[in-house]
Structure formats: structure tokens, C-alpha cells
């Protein structure tokens, strides 16, 4: 409500739908995190003003998380069963429900059925926890990457690369996987559906996957708030600012853990664990 010229745009404004849109220069962000460009401004009328935009603003309609997309579709029930298996050291539901953003390549139930046949095993229970965790990490890429933005190669959370050519992914074993549906968006990322399960680089059998012995790493870095830690370290982490002052302490488990740094001021921080440390930039 009100006549707001382009020179008077606030950082945030409430629409008549009682949801807020945010402004940064000529870019609007809607409640789903979608960015919309203002392409022409200040088209004035006697009763107000019009600004022209290149996308339609949407109310909060997207699923909250990439996990919600998987749990809301029966075609991903096997994927959900894998993500929630109790013997995994990583709580994938908690991590993928975090701020992200994440890009998830989601295998269908049929893709998992084909994998079991390919590996000559009866069920997911025949795949050990360490291997299954590695497989699941192969399906997540940090950041929100839409189908129109897919690079020629991307690093997964397992720190191995997958290659893209159109809608075909090639995993580290040279296996080709088709993307069958794209750009299923959530507020914390995007899901692309695939017809085969991506596998880490392996030897002759599934138990031969070589998992990377990473002590600890952090992403995204820089971060605006939440940071995800991945590695073998388990225990206490102290967070110190650039002056060396202790500002927070956390206890983490091996696998994936999420730390909320949103309460800290912007700057450089050091996550100290044992005799090692990680440098993290808080935006």
C-alpha cells in the first residue's frame, strides 16, 4: 500500500497478501527465496506507481526443505528409508532440513531396485552403513543449482566429482545417469530426479568403496548463519574470533553436524578441535 518510487524502496515491504518481499537495488526476493528483477521503474499514474518485473512473485508455496519433497512423494520411499536408517552416523534429515542451500539428485524407487540388481544384493540392509552414507553424500551438491545452471562438473558432499552433459550425469565410475525431472524447488534448495543411483569411485564390489578420511571440513564457507561440519572428528569444538577470544563451544559427532553461527557478528572465526582448526568467514 502507498506510492513507493524506485528511489524510496525499503529493504522489505508487506504485500496485500500479508507476506513480505525484500528489496536490494532492483532485485526483489519473494517469500520462497526466488529473485525477481525490476526491469522498468516509476511508471506513474494518478493513483500510484507501477514497476515492471521479469518474473511473477509467488506467496510462500514451496516445500520448506528438500527433505519434504522426498517424504511427500511415494516414488522416493526407498530414498527416505536410506536417509533415515538408524545405523548411519549422519542425521541426513537434520542436515538437509538446515539452511543450505542444497542441490539433491534424488533416485526413484526404481533406481534403487536397479542398484540392488546391479550390486547383486537383496536389500539396502545388505549394504553396510559406511558405504550407504558415502552413496548418499554422492547425491548432494552444496548450493542451489537449477537445471539451466548445471556446470560441466560439480563436487558432491563426498568430495568426488560428477560430470554433466545436458541431462546426463556421469559418476566417477563412468556410469551414466539420466535426469528425468528437474527444478523441484524447496525453500532450502532444489531436487532433480534421476533414474540410477550415483556411486562413489569403487573397486569390484560395493564394500570396496574408498571413503575419504577427512578429519573435519566446513560448508558453506563463507556462511550467513548455519555451517555444516563433515568429517571423522568427534568431540568439543571451540569457536574463537580473530582476536582469539572464545565466543562459543559445541560438541559434534562424526559424520555431519550443523552449527548455528547466526548469533555471531560478521567476521573471521576459528573452529578449534584438538590441535587443529578451521577458518570460517561469517557474513
ABEGO torsion letter per residue (X at the ends): XEBBBAAABBABBBBAAGBBBBBBEABBBBAAGBBBBBABBGBBBAAEBBBBBABBBBBBABBABAAAAAAABAAAAAAAAAAABAABABBAAAAAABAOBBBBBBBBAAAAAAAAAAAGBABAAABBAAAAAAAAAAABBBEBBBAAABBABBBBAAGBBBBBBEABBBBAAGBBBBBABBGBBBAAEBBBBBABBBBBBBBABAAABBBBBBABBBOBOBBAABBBBBEABBEBBBBBBAAGBBABBBBBBBEBBBBBAAABBBEBBBBBBEABBBBBBBX
